[in-house]
Amino acid sequence: MKEIKDITELRIGMTIASKKTQFPMKVVGIFCCSYPKLDNNKDVIYADFEGNEGDVFEYSINEIYIEDGKQ
């Protein structure tokens, strides 16, 4: 489990997990609107998992972490 300090640490295709559910998902989109890095709470990470037929999941940077060894 690797904490995320800055949105620039994330890349499309990385495996992340929600701190609440700990369910692994792939990053499918990143919306960065905190310029110049003033407020990370406005950044949005979109994640999805294989087989999902619904909408993608939206997370803030404070709600997720990077899965170890799955970057």
C-alpha positions as CSV (number, residue, x, y, z in Angstrom):
1,M,0.0,0.0,0.0
2,K,1.5,3.3,-1.1
3,E,-0.1,6.6,-0.1
4,I,-0.5,9.2,-2.8
5,K,0.8,12.7,-2.0
6,D,0.4,14.3,-5.4
7,I,-1.9,13.6,-8.4
8,T,1.2,13.5,-10.7
9,E,2.1,10.1,-9.1
10,L,-0.8,8.5,-10.9
11,R,-0.9,7.2,-14.5
12,I,-3.6,5.7,-16.6
13,G,-3.6,1.9,-16.2
14,M,-2.2,1.9,-12.6
15,T,-3.8,-0.3,-10.0
16,I,-5.3,1.5,-7.1
17,A,-7.7,0.6,-4.3
18,S,-10.2,2.5,-2.2
19,K,-9.2,2.9,1.4
20,K,-12.8,1.9,2.4
21,T,-13.3,-1.3,0.3
22,Q,-9.6,-2.2,-0.6
23,F,-11.0,-3.4,-3.9
24,P,-8.3,-3.1,-6.7
25,M,-9.2,-1.1,-9.8
26,K,-7.4,0.3,-12.8
27,V,-7.2,4.1,-13.3
28,V,-9.0,5.0,-16.5
29,G,-9.1,8.8,-16.1
30,I,-7.5,11.7,-14.2
31,F,-9.0,15.1,-13.9
32,C,-6.5,17.5,-12.4
33,C,-7.9,20.9,-11.5
34,S,-5.7,22.0,-8.7
35,Y,-3.5,24.6,-10.3
36,P,-0.9,25.4,-9.1
37,K,-1.2,22.5,-6.7
38,L,-3.3,24.5,-4.2
39,D,-6.0,22.0,-3.3
40,N,-5.8,18.3,-4.0
41,N,-9.4,17.8,-3.0
42,K,-10.6,19.1,-6.4
43,D,-8.7,16.4,-8.3
44,V,-10.8,13.5,-9.5
45,I,-9.5,10.0,-10.3
46,Y,-11.8,7.7,-12.4
47,A,-11.3,3.9,-11.9
48,D,-12.9,0.8,-13.2
49,F,-12.6,-3.0,-12.9
50,E,-12.8,-5.7,-15.5
51,G,-16.3,-6.9,-16.1
52,N,-18.0,-3.8,-14.8
53,E,-21.1,-2.9,-16.9
54,G,-22.0,0.3,-15.0
55,D,-20.4,3.7,-14.6
56,V,-16.8,4.2,-13.6
57,F,-16.0,5.1,-9.9
58,E,-14.9,8.6,-8.9
59,Y,-12.4,9.1,-6.1
60,S,-10.5,12.0,-4.6
61,I,-6.8,11.6,-4.0
62,N,-7.4,11.2,-0.3
63,E,-9.7,8.2,-0.8
64,I,-7.3,5.8,-2.6
65,Y,-3.8,4.3,-2.5
66,I,-1.6,2.6,-5.0
67,E,-1.5,-1.2,-4.9
68,D,2.1,-2.4,-4.2
69,G,3.9,-3.8,-7.2
70,K,1.0,-3.1,-9.6
71,Q,2.0,0.1,-11.2
